[in-house]
């Protein structure tokens, strides 16, 4: 069967119910008009409070919520609203905000948001809504870099917890090309003690050689910061 009208086909497949939570009426009007232009979406309402968001999400067929991070004078309380809503209902929530604080972007995903888009890129919201509705994992570039950096930071912190401070010093010297006897001399400890540290490093990093241990530590960014000596 052929369908000559894509919009009609999308209507047959069902509308994506979109709820917008935003205190700024100008932005509510803008997103309302933009969503209404999408043939496969239904704009349910533009509201301003967490209480209203919970009510509408429970009373109406809401598939995706678009929300700002700040709803009142309380800083970033939109993130609290995300958590409260997700405790009551399974729904995809996209953050649409002018906030570019890296911690806020990372925290948005921690509380359960599926995407984060800056308001200057609001025309990307339609694609993000469709991705969320169809359970496609697609992170907007506004957030992708932050998540990448956060993941890298987590891997580095994991490495910090895995290795003791002395072991980090030893592997740093190995990275600089020092031999075990030379490291023993620099750290003023017995050679056998250095060998024991190296054995522990290899075991903890699940590698068989000092060369491979250095590669793992380098990949996780240990030598790109001041973490080695901490």
C-alpha positions in Angstrom: 0.0 0.0 0.0 1.3 3.5 -0.9 0.7 6.6 1.2 0.9 9.8 -0.8 0.5 12.0 2.3 3.3 11.5 4.9 1.5 13.8 7.4 -1.7 11.6 7.2 0.4 8.5 7.7 2.0 10.0 10.9 -1.5 10.9 12.2 -2.6 7.3 11.6 0.4 6.1 13.6 -0.5 8.3 16.5 0.4 11.7 17.8 3.3 12.3 20.2 1.8 14.0 23.2 4.2 16.9 24.2 3.9 18.8 27.5 6.0 22.0 27.9 7.1 23.2 31.3 8.5 26.7 31.1 8.0 29.9 33.2 8.7 32.3 30.3 5.4 32.9 28.4 7.4 34.0 25.3 9.1 30.7 25.2 5.9 28.8 25.9 4.3 30.5 22.9 7.3 29.9 20.7 7.6 26.2 21.5 3.8 25.8 21.2 3.8 27.1 17.7 6.8 25.1 16.7 5.5 21.8 18.0 2.1 22.4 16.4 3.8 22.6 13.1 5.0 19.0 13.4 2.5 16.7 11.8 3.2 13.8 14.2 3.0 15.8 17.4 0.2 17.1 19.7 0.9 20.1 22.0 -0.9 19.2 25.2 -0.2 22.3 27.2 2.4 24.9 28.2 2.6 25.2 32.0 4.9 26.8 34.5 5.1 24.7 37.7 6.1 21.3 38.9 2.7 20.7 40.4 1.0 21.4 37.1 3.5 19.2 35.3 2.8 16.3 37.6 -1.0 16.8 37.2 -0.9 17.0 33.4 1.5 14.1 33.0 -0.9 11.9 35.1 -4.2 13.1 33.6 -3.2 13.3 29.9 -1.4 11.1 27.4 2.0 12.7 27.7 4.8 11.0 25.8 7.5 13.6 26.1 8.0 16.5 28.5 10.1 19.5 27.4 11.3 21.4 30.6 13.5 24.2 31.6 15.9 23.7 34.5 14.6 26.7 36.5 10.9 27.0 37.3 10.9 29.3 40.3 13.3 31.6 42.1 14.9 28.4 43.5 18.0 27.6 41.4 17.6 24.7 39.0 14.4 23.4 40.7 13.4 22.0 37.3 15.8 19.2 37.9 13.9 18.4 41.1 10.7 18.4 39.1 12.2 15.9 36.7 13.0 13.5 39.5 9.5 13.9 41.1 7.7 13.3 37.8 9.8 10.2 37.0 9.0 8.8 40.4 5.3 8.9 39.4 5.3 8.2 35.7 7.4 6.7 33.0 7.9 9.5 30.5 10.7 10.9 28.5 11.9 14.3 29.6 14.0 16.7 27.5 15.7 19.7 29.1 15.4 22.9 27.0 17.3 25.7 28.7 19.6 28.7 28.1 21.7 27.4 31.0 25.2 26.2 29.9 26.6 25.3 33.3 28.4 22.0 32.7 27.4 20.6 36.1 23.7 21.4 35.4 23.9 19.6 32.1 25.5 16.6 33.7 23.0 16.6 36.6 20.1 16.7 34.2 21.0 13.3 33.0 21.7 12.1 36.5 18.1 12.9 37.5 16.7 11.1 34.5 16.4 13.5 31.5 17.0 11.8 28.2 18.4 14.9 26.4 19.6 18.4 26.9 19.2 21.2 24.3 20.1 24.9 24.7 17.4 27.3 23.8 19.4 28.8 21.0 19.1 25.5 19.2 15.4 25.1 19.9 14.6 24.1 16.3 16.4 20.8 17.1 13.7 19.9 19.7 11.4 18.2 17.2 14.0 15.6 16.2 14.9 15.1 19.9 11.2 14.6 20.8 10.9 11.9 18.1 14.1 10.2 19.3 12.8 10.2 22.8 9.4 8.9 21.8 10.9 6.0 19.8 13.4 5.2 22.6 16.3 6.1 20.4 19.5 7.1 22.3 20.5 10.3 20.6 22.3 12.9 22.6 22.3 16.5 21.3 25.8 18.0 20.7 25.0 20.6 23.4 25.3 17.8 25.9 27.4 15.2 24.2 30.7 16.9 25.0 29.8 17.3 28.7 28.8 13.6 29.0 32.1 12.6 27.3 34.1 14.7 29.7 32.1 13.4 32.7 32.7 9.8 31.6 36.4 10.5 31.2 36.5 12.0 34.6 34.7 9.0 36.2 37.2 6.6 34.6 40.1 8.7 35.9 38.5 8.8 39.4 38.1 5.0 39.2 41.8 4.7 38.5 42.6 7.0 41.4 40.6 4.8 43.7 42.2 1.6 42.3 45.8 2.7 42.7 47.4 4.0 45.9 49.3 7.3 45.9 52.6 5.4 45.9 51.5 3.2 43.1 50.5 6.3 41.1 53.9 7.7 41.7 55.6 4.5 40.5 53.5 4.2 37.3 54.2 7.9 36.6 58.0 7.2 36.8 57.5 4.2 34.6 55.7 6.5 32.1 58.8 8.8 32.2 61.0 5.8 31.3 62.5 5.2 34.7 63.7 1.7 35.5 62.7 0.0 38.8 66.2 0.5 40.3 66.0 4.2 39.4 62.5 4.5 40.9 63.8 2.8 44.1 66.6 5.4 44.3 64.3 8.4 43.6 61.6 7.3 46.2 64.2 6.2 48.7 62.7 2.7 49.1 64.1 -0.8 48.7 64.0 -2.3 45.1 61.9 -5.2 46.3 59.3 -2.8 47.6 59.1 -1.1 44.1 58.8 -4.6 42.5 55.9 -5.3 44.9 54.2 -2.1 43.9 54.6 -2.9 40.3 53.1 -6.4 40.8 50.1 -4.7 42.5 49.7 -2.2 39.6 49.7 -5.0 37.0 47.2 -7.0 38.9 44.9 -4.0 39.5 45.0 -2.9 35.9 44.7 -6.5 34.7 47.8 -6.3 32.4 51.0 -8.4 32.1 53.6 -5.8 31.6 54.7 -2.3 32.8 54.3 -1.1 29.2 50.7 -2.2 29.1 50.0 -0.7 32.5 51.4 2.7 31.3 49.1 2.5 28.2 46.0 1.9 30.4 46.9 4.8 32.7 47.6 7.0 29.7 44.3 6.2 28.1 42.4 7.1 31.2 44.2 10.4 31.5 46.3 9.8 34.5 49.3 11.6 33.1 47.3 14.6 31.7 46.6 16.1 35.1 47.8 16.6 38.7 46.0 13.4 39.8 49.2 11.3 39.9 50.5 12.9 43.1 47.2 13.2 44.9 
